[in-house]
Amino acid sequence: MIGDLLGGGFDAPTCSRAGCHEAATWTIAWRNPRIHTAERRKLWLACDEHVGYLREFLAARDFPLEVTAGVEGAA
């Protein structure tokens, strides 16, 4: 929203992997059950290259997660 207000427009959603600037094509919904209720989920976006890495990162910590193709909220 701020980018649009400043005349910059909206950028395409990008991968959440540190240092990656590729377009996101996956959504990973997850939560940390020690601090989040079942209703609260965080969203990470992933490119095709990093979806597996991000999924495994969260799964190794036993966080409940759901991976879906596409980017939630994208037009």
CNS distance restraints for C-alpha pairs under 8 A (distance, minus, plus):
assign (resid   1 and name CA) (resid   5 and name CA) 6.34 0.50 0.50
assign (resid   1 and name CA) (resid  10 and name CA) 7.47 0.50 0.50
assign (resid   2 and name CA) (resid   6 and name CA) 6.19 0.50 0.50
assign (resid   3 and name CA) (resid   7 and name CA) 6.27 0.50 0.50
assign (resid   3 and name CA) (resid   8 and name CA) 4.85 0.50 0.50
assign (resid   3 and name CA) (resid   9 and name CA) 5.45 0.50 0.50
assign (resid   3 and name CA) (resid  10 and name CA) 6.20 0.50 0.50
assign (resid   4 and name CA) (resid   8 and name CA) 5.33 0.50 0.50
assign (resid   4 and name CA) (resid   9 and name CA) 4.21 0.50 0.50
assign (resid   4 and name CA) (resid  10 and name CA) 6.01 0.50 0.50
assign (resid   5 and name CA) (resid   9 and name CA) 7.71 0.50 0.50
assign (resid  12 and name CA) (resid  23 and name CA) 6.61 0.50 0.50
assign (resid  12 and name CA) (resid  24 and name CA) 7.97 0.50 0.50
assign (resid  13 and name CA) (resid  23 and name CA) 5.97 0.50 0.50
assign (resid  13 and name CA) (resid  24 and name CA) 5.60 0.50 0.50
assign (resid  13 and name CA) (resid  45 and name CA) 7.57 0.50 0.50
assign (resid  13 and name CA) (resid  71 and name CA) 7.83 0.50 0.50
assign (resid  13 and name CA) (resid  74 and name CA) 7.99 0.50 0.50
assign (resid  14 and name CA) (resid  20 and name CA) 7.65 0.50 0.50
assign (resid  14 and name CA) (resid  21 and name CA) 5.68 0.50 0.50
assign (resid  14 and name CA) (resid  22 and name CA) 5.53 0.50 0.50
assign (resid  14 and name CA) (resid  23 and name CA) 4.48 0.50 0.50
assign (resid  14 and name CA) (resid  24 and name CA) 4.63 0.50 0.50
assign (resid  14 and name CA) (resid  45 and name CA) 6.74 0.50 0.50
assign (resid  14 and name CA) (resid  46 and name CA) 7.14 0.50 0.50
assign (resid  14 and name CA) (resid  47 and name CA) 7.40 0.50 0.50
assign (resid  15 and name CA) (resid  20 and name CA) 6.01 0.50 0.50
assign (resid  15 and name CA) (resid  21 and name CA) 6.14 0.50 0.50
assign (resid  15 and name CA) (resid  22 and name CA) 5.79 0.50 0.50
assign (resid  15 and name CA) (resid  23 and name CA) 6.06 0.50 0.50
assign (resid  15 and name CA) (resid  24 and name CA) 4.79 0.50 0.50
assign (resid  15 and name CA) (resid  44 and name CA) 7.73 0.50 0.50
assign (resid  15 and name CA) (resid  45 and name CA) 5.08 0.50 0.50
assign (resid  15 and name CA) (resid  46 and name CA) 4.24 0.50 0.50
assign (resid  15 and name CA) (resid  47 and name CA) 5.27 0.50 0.50
assign (resid  15 and name CA) (resid  50 and name CA) 7.73 0.50 0.50
assign (resid  16 and name CA) (resid  20 and name CA) 7.10 0.50 0.50
assign (resid  16 and name CA) (resid  44 and name CA) 5.80 0.50 0.50
assign (resid  16 and name CA) (resid  45 and name CA) 5.26 0.50 0.50
assign (resid  16 and name CA) (resid  46 and name CA) 5.80 0.50 0.50
assign (resid  17 and name CA) (resid  46 and name CA) 7.01 0.50 0.50
assign (resid  17 and name CA) (resid  50 and name CA) 6.81 0.50 0.50
assign (resid  17 and name CA) (resid  54 and name CA) 7.22 0.50 0.50
assign (resid  22 and name CA) (resid  47 and name CA) 6.17 0.50 0.50
assign (resid  23 and name CA) (resid  46 and name CA) 7.82 0.50 0.50
assign (resid  23 and name CA) (resid  47 and name CA) 5.94 0.50 0.50
assign (resid  24 and name CA) (resid  45 and name CA) 5.60 0.50 0.50
assign (resid  24 and name CA) (resid  46 and name CA) 4.83 0.50 0.50
assign (resid  24 and name CA) (resid  47 and name CA) 4.40 0.50 0.50
assign (resid  24 and name CA) (resid  48 and name CA) 7.61 0.50 0.50
assign (resid  24 and name CA) (resid  70 and name CA) 7.79 0.50 0.50
assign (resid  24 and name CA) (resid  71 and name CA) 6.81 0.50 0.50
assign (resid  25 and name CA) (resid  45 and name CA) 7.27 0.50 0.50
assign (resid  25 and name CA) (resid  46 and name CA) 6.05 0.50 0.50
assign (resid  25 and name CA) (resid  47 and name CA) 5.16 0.50 0.50
assign (resid  25 and name CA) (resid  48 and name CA) 6.48 0.50 0.50
assign (resid  25 and name CA) (resid  69 and name CA) 6.36 0.50 0.50
assign (resid  25 and name CA) (resid  70 and name CA) 4.92 0.50 0.50
assign (resid  25 and name CA) (resid  71 and name CA) 5.87 0.50 0.50
assign (resid  26 and name CA) (resid  45 and name CA) 5.70 0.50 0.50
assign (resid  26 and name CA) (resid  46 and name CA) 5.02 0.50 0.50
assign (resid  26 and name CA) (resid  47 and name CA) 6.27 0.50 0.50
assign (resid  26 and name CA) (resid  48 and name CA) 7.30 0.50 0.50
assign (resid  26 and name CA) (resid  51 and name CA) 6.86 0.50 0.50
assign (resid  26 and name CA) (resid  67 and name CA) 7.02 0.50 0.50
assign (resid  26 and name CA) (resid  68 and name CA) 5.81 0.50 0.50
assign (resid  26 and name CA) (resid  69 and name CA) 4.61 0.50 0.50
assign (resid  26 and name CA) (resid  70 and name CA) 4.73 0.50 0.50
assign (resid  26 and name CA) (resid  71 and name CA) 5.53 0.50 0.50
assign (resid  27 and name CA) (resid  43 and name CA) 6.63 0.50 0.50
assign (resid  27 and name CA) (resid  44 and name CA) 5.94 0.50 0.50
assign (resid  27 and name CA) (resid  45 and name CA) 4.73 0.50 0.50
assign (resid  27 and name CA) (resid  46 and name CA) 6.32 0.50 0.50
assign (resid  27 and name CA) (resid  67 and name CA) 5.81 0.50 0.50
assign (resid  27 and name CA) (resid  68 and name CA) 5.35 0.50 0.50
assign (resid  27 and name CA) (resid  69 and name CA) 6.39 0.50 0.50
assign (resid  27 and name CA) (resid  70 and name CA) 6.23 0.50 0.50
assign (resid  27 and name CA) (resid  71 and name CA) 5.27 0.50 0.50
assign (resid  27 and name CA) (resid  72 and name CA) 6.48 0.50 0.50
assign (resid  28 and name CA) (resid  43 and name CA) 5.61 0.50 0.50
assign (resid  28 and name CA) (resid  44 and name CA) 5.09 0.50 0.50
assign (resid  28 and name CA) (resid  45 and name CA) 6.12 0.50 0.50
assign (resid  28 and name CA) (resid  46 and name CA) 7.44 0.50 0.50
assign (resid  28 and name CA) (resid  55 and name CA) 7.38 0.50 0.50
assign (resid  28 and name CA) (resid  65 and name CA) 6.72 0.50 0.50
assign (resid  28 and name CA) (resid  66 and name CA) 5.69 0.50 0.50
assign (resid  28 and name CA) (resid  67 and name CA) 4.53 0.50 0.50
assign (resid  28 and name CA) (resid  68 and name CA) 6.53 0.50 0.50
assign (resid  29 and name CA) (resid  41 and name CA) 6.01 0.50 0.50
assign (resid  29 and name CA) (resid  42 and name CA) 5.62 0.50 0.50
assign (resid  29 and name CA) (resid  43 and name CA) 4.61 0.50 0.50
assign (resid  29 and name CA) (resid  44 and name CA) 6.51 0.50 0.50
assign (resid  29 and name CA) (resid  65 and name CA) 5.49 0.50 0.50
assign (resid  29 and name CA) (resid  66 and name CA) 5.18 0.50 0.50
assign (resid  29 and name CA) (resid  67 and name CA) 6.47 0.50 0.50
assign (resid  30 and name CA) (resid  41 and name CA) 5.32 0.50 0.50
assign (resid  30 and name CA) (resid  42 and name CA) 5.33 0.50 0.50
assign (resid  30 and name CA) (resid  43 and name CA) 6.44 0.50 0.50
assign (resid  30 and name CA) (resid  58 and name CA) 7.80 0.50 0.50
assign (resid  30 and name CA) (resid  63 and name CA) 6.58 0.50 0.50
assign (resid  30 and name CA) (resid  64 and name CA) 5.67 0.50 0.50
assign (resid  30 and name CA) (resid  65 and name CA) 4.21 0.50 0.50
assign (resid  30 and name CA) (resid  66 and name CA) 6.48 0.50 0.50
assign (resid  31 and name CA) (resid  36 and name CA) 6.20 0.50 0.50
assign (resid  31 and name CA) (resid  38 and name CA) 7.73 0.50 0.50
assign (resid  31 and name CA) (resid  40 and name CA) 6.82 0.50 0.50
assign (resid  31 and name CA) (resid  41 and name CA) 5.02 0.50 0.50
assign (resid  31 and name CA) (resid  42 and name CA) 5.91 0.50 0.50
assign (resid  31 and name CA) (resid  63 and name CA) 5.96 0.50 0.50
assign (resid  31 and name CA) (resid  64 and name CA) 6.01 0.50 0.50
assign (resid  31 and name CA) (resid  65 and name CA) 6.85 0.50 0.50
assign (resid  32 and name CA) (resid  36 and name CA) 5.58 0.50 0.50
assign (resid  32 and name CA) (resid  63 and name CA) 5.49 0.50 0.50
assign (resid  32 and name CA) (resid  64 and name CA) 7.32 0.50 0.50
assign (resid  33 and name CA) (resid  37 and name CA) 6.47 0.50 0.50
assign (resid  33 and name CA) (resid  38 and name CA) 7.32 0.50 0.50
assign (resid  33 and name CA) (resid  63 and name CA) 6.83 0.50 0.50
assign (resid  33 and name CA) (resid  64 and name CA) 7.63 0.50 0.50
assign (resid  36 and name CA) (resid  40 and name CA) 5.83 0.50 0.50
assign (resid  36 and name CA) (resid  41 and name CA) 7.62 0.50 0.50
assign (resid  45 and name CA) (resid  71 and name CA) 6.95 0.50 0.50
assign (resid  46 and name CA) (resid  50 and name CA) 5.86 0.50 0.50
assign (resid  46 and name CA) (resid  51 and name CA) 5.06 0.50 0.50
assign (resid  46 and name CA) (resid  54 and name CA) 7.54 0.50 0.50
assign (resid  47 and name CA) (resid  51 and name CA) 5.99 0.50 0.50
assign (resid  50 and name CA) (resid  54 and name CA) 6.17 0.50 0.50
assign (resid  51 and name CA) (resid  55 and name CA) 6.03 0.50 0.50
assign (resid  52 and name CA) (resid  56 and name CA) 6.07 0.50 0.50
assign (resid  53 and name CA) (resid  57 and name CA) 6.09 0.50 0.50
assign (resid  54 and name CA) (resid  58 and name CA) 6.39 0.50 0.50
assign (resid  55 and name CA) (resid  59 and name CA) 6.06 0.50 0.50
assign (resid  55 and name CA) (resid  65 and name CA) 7.88 0.50 0.50
assign (resid  55 and name CA) (resid  67 and name CA) 7.62 0.50 0.50
assign (resid  56 and name CA) (resid  60 and name CA) 5.86 0.50 0.50
assign (resid  57 and name CA) (resid  61 and name CA) 6.97 0.50 0.50
assign (resid  58 and name CA) (resid  62 and name CA) 6.63 0.50 0.50
assign (resid  58 and name CA) (resid  63 and name CA) 5.63 0.50 0.50
assign (resid  58 and name CA) (resid  64 and name CA) 7.97 0.50 0.50
assign (resid  58 and name CA) (resid  65 and name CA) 7.47 0.50 0.50
assign (resid  59 and name CA) (resid  63 and name CA) 5.69 0.50 0.50
assign (resid  59 and name CA) (resid  64 and name CA) 7.37 0.50 0.50
assign (resid  59 and name CA) (resid  65 and name CA) 7.49 0.50 0.50
